[in-house]
């Protein structure tokens, strides 16, 4: 009888570590599952200014750097990154376009579902050939757009873009002060995010990736 009791105690001592390990593994699984569920349910935080009630992007038709008419609606189903700038801009425009080129590089194969477009705010100097040389210098897939001053003014206003010409002291002649944001338009044609100047390529790419998955 004493031997049986001793064996029973020995069995309990052997089983106890296994029981503790099983409980520990179970707790790890529960915590991991809770973390994954919490992450999935947590709202995505964009890196730019988000429109809480996305509005349909104002459609427009302008002349591309290839000399052909191009409409914003032509790219429904893609994410469009829309920028207003000009080719003789000394700093902000080349910096922004270079960052947008890096954005496409970060996106890799998904870049085929993204279209970068630059509307000139200086149509007097930014002719079709000038735009062609400029935008393709940054990326062959970029589209430069121009039109009449009235057309561009009517398009810029709904996108919250302001610009004004003033005389400069450099060899470039006059300069154009302008809003330097990039507007992200989703696959359904809604304005979703506005990126301020100097938003990094990594941050823009992360937001675009999210929009591509919606």
N, C-alpha and C positions, 0 to 999 in steps of 0.2 A: 504494500500500500504506500509505504514511504517512497519506494522507487518510482511508482506511477506519478505521485505528486511532484517529485523532482523532475521527471521528464516533461510534465506539463509546464512547469515553470521555465524550463530550458526552451521549450517551443515558443513560449510567449516572448522570451528574450530574443529569440531568433527572428520572430515575425515583426517585432516592434520597429526596427530600423526600416524594413521594407514598407511598413505602413506609413511611416513618416515621409519616406521618399515619395510614395504615391500621392500623399496629401500635398506635398510641396509641388510636385509636377502639376497636380490639379489646379493649385492656386496660380501657378505661372500661366497655365492655359487660360484661366478665367481672366486674369489681369491683361494678358495679351489680346484676348478677344475684346475686352472692354476698350482697350486703347485703339484697336482697329476700328471698332464701331464708332467710337467718339471722333476719330479722325475723319471717317467717311461722312459723318453727320455735320462736322464743323464747316461753317460757310467758308468758301474760298475768299482769301483776302487779296484783292488786286493791288498792283503797284502804282496805278494811276488814279485819277478821279473817276469814280463810277457814277453813271447815271442810274439812279434808283428806279426810274421808270423809263426804260430805253425807248427812244423815239425812232421812228423810221428815218433813215438817213435821206437827206434831200438829194434826189437824183439830179444829175446834170450831164450834159454832153459838151465836150470840148475837143480840140484838135490835139492829137498825140504827137510825140516827137517823131513818129513815123509818117506824119502828115495825114493820118486817118482819123475820122471821128470816133471818139471813145466815150461810152456812157458808164457811169458808176454801176448801173443795173446790169451791165455785161458781166459783172464779177460776182453776182449773187451765187452763193454756194461756197465762196471763198471768204477768208478774212481779209479785209482791205485796211491797210495802214495809210492814211491820208495825211499829207503834209503840204503846207503852203510856204513857198520860199522863192528864191531867185538865184540865178547862176553867178552873179557877181557879188553875192553875199560873202563878206570876208571871213566869217567865223562860224556863226550858228548853223547855217545850212550845211556846209560841208561836214561839220561835226555830227549833225543829226543824220545825214544820209549815210555816213560811214558807220554809225551805230546801227542803223537799220540793215545795212549789209551784214554786219556781224549777227544781227538778230536772225536773219535767214540761215546763216551758217550754224548757229546754235540749234535751230529747228531741224536741220538736216533734211531728211527725205520729206518731212512735213512742210517744208518751204514751198512745195509745189501748190499748196492750198492757200498760199498767202500772196497778195498783190500789193506792192508798194507803189504809191502814186504821189507825184509832186505837182501841185498846181502853181504856176508862176504868179507872183504878185507884181511882176515887172514885164508885162507883155510887150512893151515898147522895145526892149532889148532882147528879150528871150524869144527869139524866132524859133521856128521848127528845127533848123540845123543846129542852132546854138544849144537848144534843149537836148537834142539827140546826143551831141558830144558830151554834154555835162552829165546827164543821168546815167548813161551807160558807162561812164568812167567809174562810177561807184558799184553798179551791178547791172549786168545785161538784162535782167528781168524787170528793172524799174521802168515805170512809165512817166514821162514828163508831159504835162498838159498846158496848153495855152489857149487863149481866146481873145475877144475884145475886152477892153477895160470894163465895160458895163457888165459883160457876162461874168467876169471874174468877181466883180464886186457883189453881184447878186448871189453867187455861189458861196463866197467867203462868209457873208453875214449869218446864214443859218448854222454854220459850223463855229461861230464865235470867234472868227479870225478878223483882226483889225490890222490895217497896214497904212503907212503914209510915207510918201517920198520926201526926202530932204537933201539939200546939197551937201556934199562931202568935200573934204580937202585932199582926198587921195586921188591917184591917177585913175581910179575906177569911176570917177565922176560922182553922180548922186547915189545915195544909199536909200534903202527902203526899210524903215522900221516895221516889224511885223510880229504877230503872235507866233511863237515858236513851238507850239504844241503838235503832237501827233495824235490823230483820232483813229481809234480802232473801231471798225464796223464789222459786225459779226456775219455769219453765213446767211442769216435771214434778212440782212439789210438794215439792222438796227445799230445806232450809235451806242456803244457799250462803255468804252474807256477812253479817257483823254490823258495822254502822257505828257508831263511837263518836260521842258528842255533838260537835257542831261540825265534822263532816265536810262539806265544801263541796258545793253542788249540782252543780258541774262534776264532782267526783270520783264522786259517787253516780251521776250520769247516765252517766259513762263505764263504770262497772261494770254498770249495768243494760243499757246498749247491748250489752255483751259477752254478758250472759246471754240477751238477746233473740235473739242470733244463733246460739245454741247449739241 
